[in-house]
Amino acid sequence: MIVSQFLVLASLLFSLGVYGLLVRRNAVTVLLAVELMLAGVNINFIAFESVIRDSLASGQIFTIFVLTIAAAEVGIGLGIVLLIFRNRATGNVDELDLMKW
């Protein structure tokens, strides 16, 4: 396959993630949007690594790091969202002003 097809797919996923962050109705939607953005970045890493044909497989190594960080982000993020939902009974990001003075 042509690398440009992978880059178009990655940019589409990243754009959907940015749109999800801008809409931000629900905290779970924000987490899902961040995951879409990270998936687009991972596709770019693998696509560029296949073009460069590096013997160190650096694109795959970076992808594994990004997947590890994404898994930790989902675990911690969902825990925070569940605690906020228990205390405030809302998952709407616009109504959460716990960190404001």
N, C-alpha and C positions, 0 to 999 in steps of 0.2 A: 504494500500500500504506500501511497504517497504521504510524506510527513505532513503536508499542509492539511490533509483531512483530519489528522490527529490534533493539529493546532486549532482548527476550527471547532472541533468537539470540545477541546479544553477551554477555548475562549467562550463558547456557549455555556458550559458549566459554570465558569467563573462569573459570567454576566448574570446568570440566574441567581448565583449566590449574592452578588452585589445588590440585585433587585430585592431579594429577600431581606437583606439587611436594611434597605431603605424603607421597605413597607413596614417591617417590624411590629406586627400586631401582637404576636405571642412570643414568649421567651423560647419556647421549643422551636418556633420558626426561625428565630435568630441562630440557634444552635445548628439547625439543619442547613441554613444558608452558609454558615462557616464551613460545614462539612463539604458542601458542594464546591466552595472555593478551593478547599484543600484537595479535592479530587481533581479539579482542573489543573492545579499546580503539579500534582503527581503525574498526570498524563503528559504534561510538558516535559518533566524530568525524563521520563522514559522515552519520549519521542526524540528529544535532543540527544540522549545517550545512544540511541540507535543510529543517529546520523553521524555522530562523532566517532563511534565504534572504539570507545576507550577501553583499554584492557583492564582497568580497575573497576569497571561497572559502577562508576560514581553516581549515575542517575538512579540506579536501583538502591544504592545505599542511602541516598537522600530520601528516596520514596519510603524506605523502611522507617527512617527517622520521623518523617512527616506522619506516617500512619501511627506510630507510637505516640506522638504528641497529640494526634487527633483522638486516639482512644482515651488518653488521660483527660483531655478537654471535655469529652462527652461525659465521662464518669463524674468529674467534679462539677461540671455545668449542670447536669441533671439533678445532682444532689442539692445544689444551691437553689435551682428552680423549684424543686419539691418543698424545700424548707420555706421559701418565700410564699409558695402557694398555700402551705398550711397556716402561715401567720397572717397573710393578707387576703386569702381566698380569691386571688386573681392571678392570672398569668400574663396579663397585658403589660408590656414593657413601658408604655407611656404612663401608667398609673403607679409605677414603682419609683418612689422617691425616698427610699430608705437611706441612701447615702448623702442626701442633701442636708444642709445645716438647718 
